[in-house]
């Protein structure tokens, strides 16, 4: 797998191909998430991108359980502050 530096000289070196994790925890269940992560690591992909609001927060949960005991094998980028508040009155996200 080809690799690139993030952040210029002395930055982190990660796989050129990253794994977007926005389907984890929603369209892809936990078992499926683990299978995708396993295949990505086997293919040399070590850069995963997620966010706290992907899959209603379940993306990070599924990724965490899928990486148990091998967290040092990947670089995990996560975005935060994107979650929308849920209205107590309507139960709808705003």
C-alpha positions in Angstrom: 0.0 0.0 0.0 1.4 3.4 -1.0 1.8 5.8 1.9 1.6 9.6 2.4 2.6 12.1 5.0 -0.1 14.1 6.6 1.0 17.5 7.8 4.1 17.8 5.6 7.6 16.9 6.8 7.6 14.9 10.0 3.8 14.4 9.8 2.1 11.1 10.3 2.6 8.6 7.5 -0.6 6.8 6.6 -2.0 4.6 3.9 -2.9 6.5 0.7 -6.3 4.9 0.8 -8.3 5.6 3.9 -11.5 3.9 5.2 -14.5 6.2 5.5 -16.6 4.8 8.4 -19.9 6.7 7.9 -21.9 3.6 7.3 -20.7 1.8 10.4 -23.3 1.6 13.2 -26.2 2.3 10.8 -26.1 0.6 7.4 -23.4 -1.8 8.5 -23.8 -3.6 11.8 -21.1 -4.3 14.3 -20.2 -7.7 12.9 -20.0 -6.3 9.4 -17.9 -3.3 10.7 -15.4 -5.8 12.2 -15.2 -7.7 8.8 -14.6 -4.4 6.9 -11.9 -3.3 9.4 -10.2 -6.7 9.2 -10.1 -6.6 5.4 -8.8 -3.0 5.4 -6.0 -3.8 7.8 -5.1 -6.9 5.8 -5.0 -4.7 2.6 -2.6 -2.3 4.3 -5.1 0.4 5.1 -4.3 2.0 8.4 -6.2 5.3 8.2 -9.9 5.3 9.4 -12.1 8.4 9.3 -15.3 8.6 11.5 -17.3 11.2 13.4 -19.3 11.2 16.6 -22.6 11.5 14.7 -22.0 8.6 12.2 -24.5 5.9 12.9 -26.0 7.9 15.7 -22.7 7.5 17.6 -22.5 3.7 16.9 -19.8 4.1 14.3 -17.2 4.8 17.0 -18.6 2.1 19.3 -18.3 -0.6 16.5 -14.9 0.6 15.5 -13.7 0.5 19.1 -14.8 -3.1 19.6 -13.4 -4.0 16.2 -10.0 -2.6 17.1 -9.8 -4.1 20.6 -6.2 -5.4 21.2 -4.9 -3.8 18.0 -5.5 -0.1 18.2 -1.8 0.6 17.6 -2.2 -0.7 14.0 -4.3 2.2 12.8 -4.6 6.0 12.7 -8.1 7.1 13.7 -9.4 10.5 12.6 -12.7 11.5 14.2 -14.7 14.7 13.9 -16.7 16.1 16.8 -19.1 18.9 17.6 -21.3 17.8 14.7 -24.0 15.9 16.6 -27.3 17.6 16.5 -29.4 18.1 19.6 -32.6 16.1 20.0 -35.7 18.1 20.9 -37.2 16.8 24.1 -40.6 17.9 22.9 -40.7 16.2 19.5 -37.9 13.7 19.7 -36.6 15.1 16.4 -33.1 16.1 15.7 -32.6 19.9 15.1 
